[in-house]
Amino acid sequence: MTLLKYIDRSQRRIVRDLQQMVRCPTVNPPGEQYRTMADYLGDRCRGLDMRTKVHHVPDADLVKVGVDPAFPRYNVVASLDVGADRTVHFNAHYDVVPVTTADWHHDPFGGQIHGQWVVGRGAGDMKGSIASLLAALEAFRETETKPAMNVECSFTADEETGGALGAGWVVENGLVHADYAIVCEGSSGSRVGLGHNGVLWLQVSLSGKAAHASSPDRGINAFEHMALVVSRLQDIKRRLTARSRRWRDPGGGDRSPTISLGGVFNGGEGQKVNTVPGSASFTIDRRLVPGERISAARAELVEVIEAAAAVVGAKIQVETLLAIEPCTTAAEEPLAQAFAETVRSVRRRVPGFRVTTGFTDLHYFVDGARLPGIGYGVDGERAHGADERVPMRDLVLTAKTYAEFLRRGIDD
């Protein structure tokens, strides 16, 4: 039986694998059920004759980044050496974002089948890609087909909160020994991912003076000061839409940087209707297009914030919560070209390229490990939303794409 025909007949197995993973609620934050998932993936890799180790991230590393050691982190690294000259590293994260159960029509951790869809948190982002990758590797073993490249895999924690203890930890600790990297998300279908936008998360905190609302002149209203700062930040929002700030994406469209204010906003303790708020805070989500740098984006924001604070004499603190530079790979890279040709063969559609507006763990491999890297995974829907789902047929097509790429290799 041929490699691709074996995968065509494996849909039930792929779906069962995905259901098993969806039913393990690896919710982050705080980082639940990580050990259970890591052990499951470790066992699956060992069953594919891969050299496998489950790495327990030291508690000291968690404390450094403010993560509670009561929720330990685990990363699975597996390898298959077939004696090839080159090695490709596949990375996928197994953590998922929290759910608001009331918004779902189906059990978010049930992995139920509805029509042609597998529904559940993580079905598309990105446990579906893990199931497809494992199916591709299984097909090589079962059909006694030799890949054209050695294979490394890492299944990692914490991508949903920046990936420092997941893919970042794996790279930093020298556990990647490859020539190329593929992160199993960032694009899908007929398009190959060439990278992602950058992201800067800030928390802006303002200090005033609490007082009784019957005597507001005795207090300093932190909420009013926050409102002024937010108003001044609208100037940056307008600047970001200027033609000079736009970036031309691989598909030929123009993309502008973005800013979102107040994803999280809070007052201080003891808030009541009849008080003058003594403290207030809000967050900023600034997305950077390729060509921008975190340092310049942050400086632009801080300049406006501090100028607004000076007008009212407010005490202000700006804390960086997350900072990831934009990451791109050239479409001319042999890896990108080879994968695009594989997509053409399997999907029978003209391939294209994209840079995702979100962020993935690709930057750890491209910028950290200095590897050519792309992103490609299953074509799921409603990621991070209610009733997240993935088509069963796309699980098969993605597995075939991974397998055919490994069978062909890269001519460079």
URLIN-V709957 format. One record per backbone hydrogen bond with DSSP energy under -0.5 kcal/mol. NH is the residue of the N-H (numbers start at 1). CO is the residue of the C=O. If there is no record, write none. Layout:
# URLIN-V709957
NH CO
NH CO
This chain:
# URLIN-V709957
6 2
7 3
8 4
9 5
10 7
11 8
14 10
15 11
16 12
17 13
18 14
19 15
20 16
21 17
22 18
23 19
24 21
25 23
26 24
27 25
28 96
31 27
32 27
34 31
37 33
38 34
39 35
40 36
41 37
42 38
43 39
44 40
45 41
46 42
47 43
48 44
48 45
49 46
50 45
51 79
52 50
53 77
55 53
55 75
56 54
57 55
57 73
61 58
62 58
63 59
64 60
65 61
65 62
66 63
67 62
71 68
75 55
76 155
77 53
78 153
79 51
80 151
82 80
88 150
89 180
90 88
90 152
91 182
92 154
94 156
95 156
96 26
101 99
103 100
104 101
110 107
112 119
114 112
114 117
117 114
118 390
119 112
119 117
120 388
121 108
123 120
126 124
127 122
128 122
128 123
130 126
131 127
132 128
133 129
134 130
135 131
136 132
137 133
138 134
139 135
140 136
141 137
142 138
143 139
144 141
145 140
147 145
148 406
150 86
151 80
152 88
153 78
154 90
155 76
156 92
156 154
161 158
162 159
163 158
166 163
168 163
169 163
170 166
171 167
172 168
173 169
174 171
175 170
177 175
179 87
180 87
181 372
182 89
183 374
184 91
184 182
185 183
191 188
192 352
193 375
194 354
196 327
197 356
197 358
198 288
199 324
200 286
201 322
202 200
202 284
203 319
204 282
205 203
205 317
206 280
207 315
208 278
209 220
211 276
213 274
215 212
216 213
218 215
219 216
220 209
222 220
222 277
225 221
226 222
227 223
228 224
229 225
230 226
231 227
232 228
233 229
234 230
234 231
235 232
237 233
238 234
239 235
240 236
241 238
242 239
245 242
246 243
247 255
249 247
249 253
252 249
255 247
257 240
258 287
260 285
262 283
266 281
268 279
271 268
275 272
276 211
277 275
280 206
281 266
282 204
283 264
284 202
285 260
286 200
286 284
287 258
287 285
288 198
292 289
297 293
298 294
299 295
300 296
301 297
302 298
303 299
304 300
305 301
306 302
307 303
308 304
309 305
310 306
311 307
312 308
313 309
314 309
315 207
317 205
319 203
319 317
321 201
321 319
322 201
324 199
327 196
329 194
333 330
337 333
338 334
339 335
340 336
341 337
342 338
343 339
344 340
345 341
346 342
347 343
348 343
348 344
352 190
354 192
356 195
363 360
364 361
365 361
365 362
366 362
367 363
368 363
369 364
371 365
372 179
374 181
375 193
376 183
377 187
380 378
381 389
385 382
388 385
389 381
390 118
391 379
392 116
395 391
396 392
397 393
398 394
399 395
400 396
401 397
402 398
403 399
404 400
405 401
406 402
407 403
408 404
409 405
412 410
